[in-house]
């Protein structure tokens, strides 16, 4: 566990140095990652909205639609 903790402590400075070597400053990476995270949140919320629209009235989020031929 000691080596893992040391590696975790060294990761941020190494990561920052590595990002600068690629040619993109840290501030730009923060902007890129924040934009990607926001896009994922929007997609996730969109999926939830679409599922709620397709759900029958009075059905909980875990409720499943019955199909023709399903046994109750």
C-alpha positions, 0 to 999 in steps of 0.5 A: 500500500505504501508504493500506491500511496506514493504514486498517488501523491506523485500523480498530480505534478506528473500529470501537469507536466505531462499535459504541458509537454503535449502543448496544451496548458492546464487551463485548457485541459480544465476547460476541455474536461469541464465541457466533456463532463457537462455534455455527458450530464446533458446526455444523461438527463436527456435519456432520463427525460425520454424514459419518463416520457415513454413510461405509462402514467402512475408507473415508478422509474423502475416500472416496466411496460407490459408487452402483449403476451406477458403473463401478469 
